[in-house]
Amino acid sequence: MPDDPAAGLDAASLACCRALASRLFPWDTNRALELALLKTFCLPSISALLHSTGEFGQRPRKRYDDTALIVAELLRLGPDSTGGRAVIQRLNRIHGSYPISQADYAYVLSGFVAEPIRWMERYGWRPLHPHEQQALFRFWEHVGGLMGIEERPRSLAALIELNARVEGHLFRSAASNQRVAEATLAMLLEPWPAALRPALAAGMRGLLEPGVLRSLNWQAAPAWLSALLRAALRWRGRLLSLRHRFRAPRPQPFYSERPTPTYGKTFRLEQLGPPALLERLNQPRWSGPQRRIGLTGGIASGKSSVGALLAQQGLAVLDADAYAREALAPGSPGSQAVLARYGERVRAAAGAGDRLDRAALARIVFADPAERAWLEALVHPLVRQRFAAELERLAAEATVVLMIPLLFEAGLEGLCSTVWLVDCDEQQQLQRLMARDRLSAAEARARLAAQWPLARKRPLADRVIDNRGGSEQLGAQVRAALAGPAPVGERRSGSGRREELSP
């Protein structure tokens, strides 16, 4: 069963985390989180993806500010507030544009807890109390649930163990590690005079463990400099401890409440994210009087079953797969284009005219991403035209269902007022696909690989329909989804301006 984060984060944990970040340890928390993010570059799977986006080479400051603003707003607003859910939704939409593994998500999440605990123990004016460590864990574990990170640790001890295991055994040297880390370091040092930057860079290296330095292909700082810096940080902590005996720490504004180099005095939520993705990220949902349910999921997850249940409720169901078959019907321009490209390999049989052997066509396109892209470029515009015509015909209907398997992949969320995801276990999905289409395990995995995995789609959906059980449970969920109040993600929110995110 997928996790249900609806229970929310307890108020005491949220208040504790806010106090840690804004009043008790504001400077130390920022440094610890910067170190945690730097360490993520030691995993080649993460650094290669980050480097491929070009954001670190072109806009490292924006990427840093975007991350810091998201973290600050989650702490300031709370992840379960209206504004906090809007931030989570934005974060999920940004991440949904990239193939990030659950293991990488889990490690990044662990750093937001483990690194502050370690930093305060080494350099803070006092270590974090056990209840503060647990509050920090509960906060980020809850955020991980809202992000759909199913492989996240479920206890503080497990999180610390995962963090140590990854850093001890999975950090590896790679060229992308160094490129991304050096771009980030150059950005952090940019405000300083050029003459001081080499010394400051050496100082930052002096705080890193040998395994981190090796993974980033960085030379270690001189031993004396490393010892001096660590001693200075410890003395700073002692002086602050002495000061706080006579004067309590004062709250500091969150990063999102201060001017930032990228956005100045204010920012809007729709500004966050890579510029190349902003048009898609900011694409508005359908906001007309008609309720449009986007029904999606993975191949063999049960979309057709849910579509049939919705049709039984008297709703019009527009099926993208049916329209795709129409686009390649005998005698259609689509069929002619396919035959011109692939010839007799995809003709159904001798004397069958221009009827296609769809199984043969599937074997070609699922074995070659370039051929699959060509076919999608041919079929998708025809399917969209069909949708447009049907939606116009059904304009008077109160509710219409748009069943689109590649809804997220094709960026078609804007057609819908809400998105439902039909979900199941990946192993169930594989077995169902093999049985339904009489495929080998290798053939079925190739078809699954051609779509986004369900784990990537879950946090992007407004409602998840769990198809792990029987038909009775599935029917009950569909009826409840139709009759119940709209979930948070389904309610149309404002533009995401900071002033609209006030708790």
C-alpha positions, 0 to 999 in steps of 0.5 A: 500500500502506498503511504498516506501522509494525510495524518499530517505533522504534529505541531510540536515537531514543526515548532521545534524545527522552526526554532532550530532553523530560525532562532537556535541554530540559524547559521549552523543549520544553513552551513549543515544543509549546504554541506549535505547538498554538497555531499549529494554530488558525490553520487555519480547518479545524482551529479550526472543528472544535475550536470545534464540539466546545464543548470549548474554550468549556467545558473548555479545561483538560481538553483541554490536559491530555488532549493533554499527558498523551498526548504525555508518555505516548508519550515516557515509555512509547515508542509501541511498548510495550504502554502506548504502543500503548494510548495510540495506540489511545485517541488514534485512537478520539478522533480517529476521532470527528471528520472530520479531513483528512489534510492537517490531521493532517500539519501538526499532526504537523509542528509537534511537530518543527519548532517545538522545533527553531526554539525551541531555535535561538532560545531554548534553551541550545544548538541541537539537534544534527543527530542530535537533530533526526533522532531527533525526526523519527523519533519523530513520523513513527513516531507518525504511522504508528501514527495512520494519517497517510498524507500525513505527510512522510517526511524531516526536510527535507520536514517542515520544508518542509511546516510552512513552506509551510502557515504561509506560505500557508494560515494565514487569519483566521477567527472560530473561530481567535480564539475557540479561541485566546482560550479557550486563552490564558485557561486558561493565564493563569488561575493568575496574579493577574487584575491581571497577566493583561493584561500576560502576554497581551501578552507572549505575543503578543510572541513570535508572528510577524505571520502568526500574529497576523493569523490569530488576529485578535490585536493585536501587542504593543508592539515594545519589549515583544516585543524585551524578551521575546525578549532575556530568553529568549535571556539565559536560554538563555545563563545555562543554557548557562553553568550546564550547563558546571559541572552537568549537567542533571537529569531532570525528571518527565514531565507524566504523572508530576506532578499535573494541574489536571484529574485531580489526582495520578493519571489513567486512560486512559479519562478522556481525551477529550471527556466527551460521547464517553466512554461510546462511547470506553470501550465494552468489546469483546466478551470472551466465549469466542466470537471475533467478527470485525467485518468492515468497510470502505468501500462497494465496498472488497471486504467481500463478497469477504472475507466469502465467503472466510471463509464458505469456511473454514466460518465463519458470516458475519452480513451487515448489508446482507442484514439491512437488505434484509430490514428493507425486504422487501415487507410488512415494517413497514419497507417500509410506513414508507418508502412512507408517507414517500415514496409512489409515488417509491419504489414498484417499479412499478405493481401491484407492491404494496409492493415498493420501488424501492431505486435510487430510494430510494438516490437520495433518501437519498444526496442528503439527509443528513436523509433518510438519517438518517431511514432509518438510524433506521428500519433500524438497530434492526431490523438490531441485533435480527437480529444479536442473534438470530443471535448467540444462535443461534450461541452455540456457534460458536467464531468468528463474522463480523459483516460491518457496513459502518457498524461505526465510524459506528454505534459497534458495535465493542462487538459484536466482539472484533476488527475487520478493515478491508478496504482499497483505494485511494480511486480504486479504490473509486470505480471499483469502485462506479461499475462495480458499481452503474452509477453516474455519478462524481457519484453514486458520490462522493455515496455515498462521502461518506455513509460515513467515508473509509477513511483515517479507519477504518484507524487504528481497525482491529485488522487491515487486509486490503489489497484492492488486488491480486488474489484470490490475495493477498486469500485469503492475507491472510485465511488468515494473519489467521485463523491468525496471532497476534492483533495488538496492538490485538486483544489485550484490554488492561486499563482503561488505568490509568497504573500498568498502562502502566508499561514 
